[in-house]
């Protein structure tokens, strides 16, 4: 059986354009458990990245003992990646799961307590603050990893129970720009394309999207097209020599922070060569003249100078984009977490609009998500939106919510956009938010400028509630810690990056007294006695399915229409929304008719200026008469705000490795994954390392104006002048919320700055200096199988998983297992 | 011709607006979006003043007695959430004056059929309108928390 740590993407199953991706069922069972011993297989999907691979959970003696990919599911055709195979179920089984609530005692230590006492403490504080300062004293910071029903409950509690605009998710860190760019171009959130566009395309352009590590099964699908008889052309925009870059026809290794200059150059080339579908542009878009004027200065030579790439490579990329019959574009954190995030991502949309390549097989845009259920936070309004892609500036939309929830429209905050995460933390820093409830996320490690975030979370004046699976760095700073049930221990639906909805059934009981996040939220609502105006309870749900039905009503008639779905239907396999009477089997692609959600009555936003984030007022938008056409939105390039200089001469960027997820809360509890990437490192390019006298494995100090990292160096293949660090490595394993002598969290260095439109923090553009601290005795603990591979492989042990990382791959057509 | 009076008003007011954006940005640097956006907008104001130079050259300077310098930059930023609201509000007033000044100069430029001046006005006025829109957006977001919940 293949070692799926050594072989991240599994065996190749090549296929040709327009044919079905072959089915290969990947399976992993616990040591000593054979397939015949499995008592039940429980339907679910993986929650360790945004791909949402469908799987069944193996259960034996009341424990999860493995997983198997679902053969018939459109998302993964049976495949699973290393995180799904090893991390999904083992990640729930760490010996240090939280099993009882904790409260901060008189001596300042967290002590075990019961649910009544913990919830009583929360409700007492909540009521006192509401009495004293009102709803604006309350903030909620949730996740990209809960289920749909849980987010929707939280949204109702925040908006109709308390009445605070201060609610956001860590989706702000990973996927806010995807939503923002879709809204600016098409009027509404909603992924235009789907994964079958990989099967149908002639060219794939990946913008800041290291799909080989962020969504390994999606990359396997691309690899199988690349290995097939009619290989699509591949364009990669990334400052690192990723697996994608290694196979690309054109690799644009641009300086971090210069995406918009490149994109303006690519758009300009389409105009220069008249690679424009004039009929489509005339009929279905507005703003072409403004766009042409905005990109005019960006000839390939100017792009080359600013971005640090060859002008001819810009031309070659533009030619592929301009002439391919079917083009698929995908975008992720290299764009979303960098300067001009929304503006750069909108330019990807513009390329497709100019060419009329949208809503047809192989012509997709995938503005990707980072986290597994980020899409649901966006849909249900737990992340700084209103539920159902409603527009906070549209009184009709707010009135619909008020009717659904049985409250007056005035109860629902809609005097300004819901507050974004960075602003919520600023209000907490200033003291106007005194109650912050964090669910299923770890801001002490994941938010930018960690020293500042830890100080905010640790403020004695801030009452901090944290609910999670484990005692994370954030939980260590809490006043009340609530033990949550997680994946496989509770029921709920969630939606992946290509709009596919899956059901995850409950396979086993949660440990100790742990409760599902939904139960916790419903309990809070009951104890707070939130009521509709007619006196009935605001949240009368008794099960996840009640929540799902309530959400179906909220989404009915909206773009994200779930009204045609049911738990029963989802048990048979994933379905893409919109799913309703008209489309009972779901919908593969949006905008097949080129009618966009930009009409005054349906638009989720009236748009923003991309440079400043200034809102377009409703009357101005109305006068634009967009009326269902897409908006070709331009923005001029300006230099990033933090650029290398004398004190900090190198560019700093952060990212993921294939083996870990987020702050490793689950992946580090799976031995196979943990051993593949156990500790932090930084990557330096060969010329930078030799100039600094640094060799593979040496301990180095990386310093920015915010803080420092002290970690081993991997001398690797990042673009010269740039330093890369993975962001997963915090301090919980040492039992501490923050660093000691050797800080390891990449966010010690990152800047507090965000995109003006999407408000997504800028994790990938900062300036640092590097110095050697001590010689190393071994190579850096970085994988050799990914973009982290060493420039000089001699003497660096290859990353393997051994026997415990072996997993079965069953090719369904051949009927044979790969051995 | 009194146009030079208004051209000089524009120069002094754009310079004052640039300086005010910088004062507010630096004074509220812990509000990261304020710091960065104010810095970007200050640069725009500098460019507006520079773009006027060739026009001022052609029309000449105003008589000393007619020159009007009542657009003054903010001397220093206030502190705290209320200070931010008051500072942005002050900048909004100054930016509104700038916007109306450009509008009036645009009217004169139309009457003079001065294409060069019209082109300078057109881009500067569009950017000033966005500056006002940003200030309005940010002020409206800040007001509830500042006036209701902040201490």
Interface residues (C-beta under 8 A of the other chain):
Chain A: X133 X134 X136 X137 X165 X415 X416 X417 X419 X422 X423 X426 X427 X429 X430 X431 X432 X433 X609 X611 X612 X613 X614 X615 X616 X617 X638 X641 X751 X752 X753 X754 X756
Chain B: X30 X31 X32 X33 X36 X37 X39 X40 X41 X80 X81 X130 X131 X133 X134 X136 X137 X140 X141 X144 X145 X148 X149 X150 X151
